[in-house]
């Protein structure tokens, strides 16, 4: 699916983007999430995080209990853009992959 983001949606997303610095992966594959990121995003010890990859280069984390709200926000912002159907199908496939893991 090759489409452009709806301009209003893109602006809303960009306002919330933040770079928290760098971290180093240890020998056992562990990564420390910077304290400021944990505080801002409400991540606490014991929280379950979904690990996602994008473009074969980007690694993202999201709290598992926030995924449904995240998808709803995306779909709400796409309403009226003409991209709802394609995005909805993509999200269903994505959720299927999460449920299998």
TORTOR-77720 format. One record per atom (N, C-alpha, C, O): x, y, z; residue number from 1; residue in one letter. Coordinates in pm, whole numbers. Layout:
<sites>
east_north_up_nr_rest
X_Y_Z_NUM_A
...
</sites>
This chain:
<sites>
east_north_up_nr_rest
85_-116_0_1_X
0_0_0_1_X
90_123_0_1_X
158_150_99_1_X
91_196_-109_2_X
174_314_-119_2_X
83_436_-125_2_X
28_468_-230_2_X
69_503_-12_3_X
-15_621_-5_3_X
56_726_79_3_X
147_694_155_3_X
13_848_65_4_X
68_957_145_4_X
-19_977_268_4_X
-140_953_263_4_X
42_1019_376_5_X
-35_1049_497_5_X
-122_1171_474_5_X
-82_1266_406_5_X
-238_1169_531_6_X
-326_1285_528_6_X
-252_1400_596_6_X
-200_1382_706_6_X
-245_1520_534_7_X
-165_1631_588_7_X
-198_1669_733_7_X
-107_1697_811_7_X
-325_1670_769_8_X
-362_1707_906_8_X
-314_1600_1003_8_X
-262_1631_1110_8_X
-332_1474_966_9_X
-287_1363_1049_9_X
-136_1370_1069_9_X
-87_1351_1181_9_X
-62_1397_962_10_X
83_1405_970_10_X
126_1514_1068_10_X
218_1492_1147_10_X
62_1631_1064_11_X
98_1741_1156_11_X
72_1700_1300_11_X
154_1729_1388_11_X
-40_1633_1327_12_X
-71_1588_1463_12_X
36_1491_1511_12_X
80_1499_1626_12_X
77_1399_1424_13_X
178_1300_1463_13_X
310_1369_1490_13_X
375_1340_1591_13_X
352_1459_1403_14_X
483_1523_1414_14_X
495_1605_1542_14_X
604_1614_1599_14_X
387_1665_1589_15_X
391_1744_1712_15_X
430_1659_1832_15_X
488_1710_1928_15_X
400_1532_1828_16_X
425_1443_1941_16_X
555_1367_1930_16_X
592_1294_2022_16_X
627_1381_1819_17_X
755_1311_1800_17_X
859_1365_1896_17_X
865_1485_1921_17_X
942_1278_1949_18_X
1047_1321_2039_18_X
1162_1221_2033_18_X
1139_1100_2034_18_X
1282_1270_2027_19_X
1401_1186_2032_19_X
1453_1188_2175_19_X
1480_1294_2231_19_X
1466_1070_2235_20_X
1506_1061_2376_20_X
1654_1033_2394_20_X
1698_1013_2508_20_X
1732_1031_2290_21_X
1875_1004_2304_21_X
1910_870_2245_21_X
1842_819_2155_21_X
2017_812_2295_22_X
2063_683_2244_22_X
2071_582_2358_22_X
2071_617_2476_22_X
2079_457_2319_23_X
2097_348_2414_23_X
2182_242_2345_23_X
2197_245_2223_23_X
2236_151_2422_24_X
2321_46_2366_24_X
2262_-90_2401_24_X
2220_-113_2514_24_X
2259_-178_2303_25_X
2210_-313_2329_25_X
2322_-395_2391_25_X
2435_-396_2342_25_X
2289_-464_2499_26_X
2386_-550_2566_26_X
2399_-685_2498_26_X
2327_-714_2402_26_X
2490_-765_2546_27_X
2519_-895_2488_27_X
2398_-989_2488_27_X
2387_-1077_2403_27_X
2307_-972_2583_28_X
2188_-1057_2593_28_X
2068_-997_2520_28_X
1956_-1047_2533_28_X
2090_-890_2443_29_X
1983_-828_2366_29_X
1899_-730_2446_29_X
1794_-686_2399_29_X
1942_-695_2564_30_X
1866_-602_2648_30_X
1901_-458_2613_30_X
2016_-425_2584_30_X
1799_-373_2618_31_X
1815_-231_2589_31_X
1751_-153_2705_31_X
1642_-187_2751_31_X
1821_-50_2750_32_X
1766_36_2854_32_X
1689_149_2787_32_X
1743_219_2702_32_X
1562_166_2826_33_X
1481_276_2775_33_X
1513_397_2861_33_X
1502_389_2983_33_X
1552_510_2801_34_X
1588_628_2879_34_X
1479_667_2979_34_X
1360_655_2950_34_X
1521_714_3096_35_X
1428_748_3205_35_X
1323_849_3161_35_X
1205_835_3196_35_X
1362_951_3085_36_X
1266_1052_3041_36_X
1157_990_2954_36_X
1040_1026_2964_36_X
1197_896_2868_37_X
1099_828_2782_37_X
1005_744_2867_37_X
884_745_2845_37_X
1058_671_2964_38_X
973_590_3052_38_X
873_678_3126_38_X
755_643_3139_38_X
920_793_3174_39_X
832_885_3247_39_X
725_943_3155_39_X
606_937_3186_39_X
767_999_3041_40_X
673_1062_2947_40_X
567_964_2896_40_X
451_1000_2877_40_X
609_839_2873_41_X
520_740_2811_41_X
453_648_2913_41_X
377_559_2875_41_X
481_670_3041_42_X
416_592_3146_42_X
455_445_3145_42_X
372_358_3171_42_X
581_418_3114_43_X
629_279_3110_43_X
691_244_3245_43_X
779_314_3296_43_X
643_134_3302_44_X
688_91_3434_44_X
742_-51_3428_44_X
710_-125_3335_44_X
825_-90_3525_45_X
873_-229_3529_45_X
755_-326_3526_45_X
655_-306_3595_45_X
767_-430_3446_46_X
661_-530_3435_46_X
561_-503_3323_46_X
482_-592_3290_46_X
563_-383_3265_47_X
472_-353_3153_47_X
509_-441_3034_47_X
626_-467_3009_47_X
407_-485_2961_48_X
429_-562_2838_48_X
437_-464_2722_48_X
350_-378_2707_48_X
541_-477_2642_49_X
563_-390_2527_49_X
560_-471_2399_49_X
617_-580_2392_49_X
493_-419_2297_50_X
497_-479_2165_50_X
617_-420_2093_50_X
640_-300_2098_50_X
692_-504_2025_51_X
811_-461_1951_51_X
777_-470_1803_51_X
742_-577_1752_51_X
788_-357_1733_52_X
750_-351_1592_52_X
868_-301_1509_52_X
950_-223_1556_52_X
874_-347_1386_53_X
975_-300_1292_53_X
908_-235_1173_53_X
797_-273_1135_53_X
973_-137_1114_54_X
919_-68_997_54_X
1032_-39_900_54_X
1141_2_940_54_X
1007_-61_775_55_X
1102_-33_665_55_X
1232_-113_678_55_X
1329_-80_610_55_X
1235_-215_760_56_X
1357_-293_780_56_X
1467_-216_849_56_X
1582_-259_852_56_X
1433_-100_907_57_X
1534_-15_970_57_X
1489_46_1103_57_X
1572_85_1185_57_X
1358_54_1125_58_X
1305_125_1242_58_X
1250_25_1342_58_X
1179_-68_1305_58_X
1283_44_1468_59_X
1232_-40_1576_59_X
1145_47_1665_59_X
1187_153_1710_59_X
1024_2_1692_60_X
933_79_1777_60_X
878_-6_1889_60_X
864_-128_1875_60_X
847_57_1999_61_X
787_-9_2113_61_X
656_62_2147_61_X
648_185_2137_61_X
556_-13_2187_62_X
431_44_2235_62_X
379_-46_2346_62_X
389_-169_2339_62_X
324_17_2450_63_X
265_-61_2557_63_X
151_-143_2498_63_X
67_-91_2426_63_X
149_-271_2530_64_X
49_-362_2473_64_X
-92_-313_2502_64_X
-180_-325_2416_64_X
-115_-258_2620_65_X
-250_-214_2654_65_X
-289_-83_2585_65_X
-403_-38_2600_65_X
-198_-21_2511_66_X
-226_102_2438_66_X
-247_79_2289_66_X
-284_172_2217_66_X
-224_-43_2242_67_X
-230_-70_2098_67_X
-369_-44_2040_67_X
-381_16_1933_67_X
-473_-88_2108_68_X
-609_-68_2058_68_X
-639_82_2043_68_X
-695_124_1942_68_X
-603_160_2143_69_X
-625_304_2139_69_X
-543_370_2027_69_X
-590_462_1960_69_X
-420_322_2006_70_X
-333_372_1901_70_X
-397_351_1763_70_X
-400_442_1681_70_X
-447_231_1740_71_X
-511_201_1612_71_X
-637_284_1594_71_X
-663_335_1485_71_X
-716_298_1700_72_X
-838_380_1693_72_X
-803_524_1657_72_X
-872_586_1575_72_X
-698_578_1716_73_X
-656_715_1687_73_X
-617_730_1540_73_X
-654_828_1475_73_X
-543_633_1489_74_X
-504_637_1348_74_X
-628_635_1259_74_X
-641_717_1168_74_X
-718_542_1287_75_X
-838_530_1204_75_X
-926_654_1214_75_X
-982_698_1113_75_X
-940_712_1332_76_X
-1019_835_1348_76_X
-960_949_1266_76_X
-1033_1027_1206_76_X
-827_958_1263_77_X
-761_1065_1190_77_X
-763_1043_1039_77_X
-745_1137_962_77_X
-785_920_998_78_X
-794_891_854_78_X
-935_907_801_78_X
-957_906_680_78_X
-1032_921_890_79_X
-1172_933_848_79_X
-1187_1046_747_79_X
-1145_1159_770_79_X
-1249_1012_635_80_X
-1272_1111_531_80_X
-1156_1133_436_80_X
-1165_1214_344_80_X
-1045_1062_458_81_X
-927_1082_375_81_X
-927_993_251_81_X
-848_1013_159_81_X
-1018_894_249_82_X
-1018_797_139_82_X
-922_683_162_82_X
-911_593_78_82_X
-853_683_273_83_X
-754_579_303_83_X
-804_479_408_83_X
-732_387_445_83_X
-927_498_456_84_X
-978_416_565_84_X
-977_267_533_84_X
-935_186_616_84_X
-1024_230_414_85_X
-1035_89_378_85_X
-898_22_375_85_X
-879_-83_437_85_X
-803_82_303_86_X
-668_24_295_86_X
-603_16_432_86_X
-542_-85_467_86_X
-616_122_511_87_X
-556_125_644_87_X
-621_20_734_87_X
-553_-48_810_87_X
-753_7_725_88_X
-825_-91_806_88_X
-780_-233_774_88_X
-761_-314_865_88_X
-764_-264_646_89_X
-717_-398_606_89_X
-575_-422_657_89_X
-544_-531_705_89_X
-491_-321_645_90_X
-353_-334_694_90_X
-352_-359_845_90_X
-278_-445_894_90_X
-434_-285_919_91_X
-439_-300_1065_91_X
-488_-439_1104_91_X
-437_-498_1199_91_X
-586_-492_1031_92_X
-635_-628_1061_92_X
-524_-731_1044_92_X
-510_-821_1126_92_X
-445_-718_937_93_X
-332_-810_915_93_X
-229_-793_1026_93_X
-175_-892_1077_93_X
-202_-670_1063_94_X
-104_-640_1167_94_X
-148_-700_1300_94_X
-68_-762_1370_94_X
-273_-682_1336_95_X
-327_-735_1463_95_X
-321_-887_1461_95_X
-293_-949_1564_95_X
-348_-947_1347_96_X
-338_-1094_1335_96_X
-197_-1141_1367_96_X
-181_-1245_1432_96_X
-97_-1067_1323_97_X
41_-1104_1353_97_X
69_-1092_1502_97_X
140_-1175_1560_97_X
14_-987_1565_98_X
34_-968_1709_98_X
-31_-1084_1787_98_X
29_-1137_1880_98_X
-151_-1122_1748_99_X
-223_-1228_1820_99_X
-154_-1364_1807_99_X
-169_-1450_1894_99_X
-77_-1383_1699_100_X
-5_-1509_1680_100_X
124_-1515_1760_100_X
178_-1623_1782_100_X
175_-1398_1803_101_X
303_-1397_1874_101_X
286_-1420_2023_101_X
385_-1423_2096_101_X
</sites>
